[in-house]
Amino acid sequence: MAKSIITYSGDVVNYDNLISVGVEPVVVESENSTAEAYGVVGYDINNTKILLFHAPDIETVTERQEKLVAWLQSESFATFNVMEGAENGY
C-alpha cells in the first residue's frame, strides 16, 4: 500500500522513501517574486530535497514539522512489541 504526503504545492511524496524531515531556511519562488521563509524539508533515499511546507515564521513551520513527525511515527514506524503485549496493537 502506498503511503503518501501531499505537499503545500500539491505534489505527492511516498513517505516510505523519506529518510529525514527537518526545518530549514528556504527561498520560495513564485511567478513574480522570491521570498525568504522557513520550510519543512524532507530528504529522500536519493538525497533529493523536498519542500513539504513553508511559512514566513519559524513557529508555524516548527509546529507543522512536529505534527508531521508525530504522524509519521504513528503511521510508518508503528511497531507491535509482542513482549509488551500492547493493548491497541502498537
Residue frames relative to the residue before (quaternion, step in Angstrom):
aa qw qx qy qz dx dy dz
M 1.0000 0.0000 0.0000 0.0000 0.00 0.00 0.00
A 0.3821 -0.7136 0.5407 0.2287 3.58 -0.86 0.99
K 0.1371 -0.7643 0.6271 0.0623 3.53 -1.03 0.86
S 0.0555 -0.8623 0.5005 -0.0540 3.53 -0.52 1.20
I 0.2203 -0.6928 0.6680 0.1593 3.47 -1.42 0.46
I 0.2173 -0.7409 0.6174 0.1505 3.58 -0.96 0.84
T 0.3509 -0.7686 0.5034 0.1807 3.57 -0.61 1.19
Y 0.7237 -0.4208 0.3237 0.4409 3.56 -1.35 0.13
S 0.7295 0.4215 -0.2333 0.4855 3.60 1.08 -0.68
G 0.6061 -0.5973 0.3381 0.4019 3.58 1.28 0.14
D 0.4541 0.6625 -0.4677 0.3689 3.60 1.25 0.13
V 0.3076 -0.7380 0.5724 0.1817 3.56 -1.13 0.67
V 0.0981 -0.7908 0.6041 0.0071 3.56 -0.81 1.10
N 0.3512 -0.7025 0.5785 0.2203 3.57 -0.89 0.95
Y 0.2863 -0.8164 0.4682 0.1797 3.60 -0.28 1.15
D 0.4800 0.6280 -0.4633 0.4008 3.61 1.19 0.02
N 0.6851 0.4853 -0.2757 0.4681 3.58 1.21 -0.50
L 0.5374 0.6217 -0.4180 0.3873 3.63 1.20 -0.13
I 0.1674 -0.7889 0.5819 0.1047 3.56 -0.99 0.83
S 0.7999 0.0075 -0.0372 0.5990 3.59 1.22 -0.28
V 0.0944 -0.7502 0.6520 0.0554 3.53 -1.30 0.54
G 0.1448 0.7984 -0.5700 0.1294 3.56 -0.79 1.02
V 0.4878 -0.6166 0.5257 0.3248 3.53 -1.38 -0.13
E 0.0593 0.7928 -0.6003 0.0865 3.56 -0.87 1.03
P 0.5164 -0.5620 0.5132 0.3925 3.59 -1.23 0.34
V 0.0420 -0.8013 0.5967 -0.0088 3.59 -0.98 0.85
V 0.3116 -0.6809 0.6175 0.2408 3.53 -1.33 0.29
V 0.1671 -0.7946 0.5813 0.0527 3.53 -0.71 1.15
E 0.1599 -0.8006 0.5749 0.0543 3.55 -0.71 1.11
S 0.0667 -0.7517 0.6542 0.0511 3.52 -1.10 0.80
E 0.7550 -0.3799 0.2535 0.4705 3.59 -1.23 -0.06
N 0.8151 0.2988 -0.1192 0.4818 3.57 0.93 -0.90
S 0.8284 0.1252 -0.0330 0.5449 3.60 1.12 -0.30
T 0.2535 -0.6963 0.6311 0.2296 3.49 -1.44 -0.04
A 0.0593 -0.7955 0.6029 0.0110 3.54 -1.14 0.64
E 0.4028 -0.6724 0.5577 0.2732 3.53 -1.17 0.60
A 0.0586 0.7799 -0.6170 0.0871 3.54 -1.02 0.85
Y 0.4325 -0.6112 0.5617 0.3518 3.52 -1.35 -0.32
G 0.1001 -0.8254 0.5546 0.0324 3.54 -1.03 0.71
V 0.3856 -0.6102 0.6234 0.3007 3.49 -1.35 0.42
V 0.0426 -0.8242 0.5619 -0.0561 3.53 -0.47 1.28
G 0.1431 -0.7721 0.6144 0.0762 3.53 -0.98 0.91
Y 0.1922 -0.7335 0.6348 0.1484 3.53 -1.25 0.47
D 0.2865 -0.7785 0.5357 0.1574 3.55 -0.89 0.95
I 0.7626 -0.3999 0.2633 0.4349 3.55 -1.33 -0.01
N 0.6769 0.4456 -0.2852 0.5118 3.60 1.27 -0.30
N 0.4746 -0.6859 0.4028 0.3769 3.57 1.38 0.17
T 0.3548 0.7129 -0.5086 0.3275 3.56 1.13 0.72
K 0.3600 -0.7289 0.5460 0.2024 3.57 -0.88 0.99
I 0.0702 -0.7958 0.6014 -0.0114 3.58 -0.82 1.08
L 0.2597 -0.7568 0.5818 0.1460 3.57 -0.64 1.14
L 0.2010 -0.8218 0.5278 0.0747 3.56 -0.41 1.26
F 0.7818 -0.0732 0.1087 0.6095 3.58 1.07 -0.80
H 0.0042 0.7945 -0.6067 -0.0251 3.59 -1.16 0.52
A 0.0343 0.7597 -0.6486 0.0298 3.52 -1.31 0.52
P 0.5929 -0.6076 0.3883 0.3586 3.60 -1.14 0.46
D 0.7560 0.3463 -0.2131 0.5130 3.60 1.12 -0.50
I 0.5268 -0.6796 0.4266 0.2804 3.53 -0.95 0.97
E 0.5833 0.5943 -0.3812 0.4016 3.61 1.09 -0.57
T 0.6649 0.4930 -0.3012 0.4734 3.59 0.91 -0.90
V 0.6709 0.5040 -0.2962 0.4562 3.56 0.92 -0.93
T 0.6527 0.5082 -0.3149 0.4653 3.58 0.95 -0.85
E 0.6335 0.5268 -0.3283 0.4619 3.58 1.00 -0.79
R 0.6669 0.4885 -0.3024 0.4745 3.61 0.93 -0.87
Q 0.6402 0.5228 -0.3272 0.4580 3.59 0.99 -0.80
E 0.6533 0.5082 -0.3167 0.4633 3.60 0.94 -0.84
K 0.6609 0.4962 -0.3086 0.4710 3.60 0.98 -0.82
L 0.6443 0.5156 -0.3222 0.4640 3.58 1.00 -0.78
V 0.6579 0.4992 -0.3144 0.4681 3.60 0.90 -0.87
A 0.6383 0.5153 -0.3305 0.4666 3.61 0.96 -0.82
W 0.6589 0.4972 -0.3095 0.4721 3.59 0.96 -0.84
L 0.6469 0.5133 -0.3227 0.4624 3.59 0.93 -0.85
Q 0.6510 0.5130 -0.3217 0.4578 3.57 0.96 -0.81
S 0.6967 0.4586 -0.2895 0.4696 3.58 0.96 -0.76
E 0.7216 0.4458 -0.2445 0.4700 3.60 1.08 -0.66
S 0.8381 0.2582 -0.1206 0.4652 3.55 0.49 -1.14
F 0.7522 0.3623 -0.2143 0.5070 3.56 1.14 -0.39
A 0.3240 0.7518 -0.5124 0.2592 3.57 1.22 0.38
T 0.0526 -0.8002 0.5971 -0.0198 3.53 -0.92 0.95
F 0.2615 -0.7276 0.6089 0.1772 3.53 -0.98 0.82
N 0.1666 -0.7833 0.5948 0.0704 3.54 -0.71 1.10
V 0.3433 -0.7710 0.5040 0.1837 3.56 -0.27 1.28
M 0.6417 0.5496 -0.3278 0.4227 3.60 1.00 -0.77
E 0.7192 0.4188 -0.2520 0.4938 3.61 1.09 -0.67
G 0.2786 -0.7951 0.4991 0.2028 3.60 1.21 -0.38
A 0.0070 0.8460 -0.5323 0.0294 3.56 0.87 0.97
E 0.5031 -0.6951 0.4355 0.2720 3.56 -0.89 0.98
N 0.7669 0.3585 -0.2029 0.4921 3.61 0.93 -0.82
G 0.6283 -0.5786 0.3282 0.4033 3.59 1.22 0.24
Y 0.6679 0.4629 -0.3089 0.4941 3.57 1.26 0.02
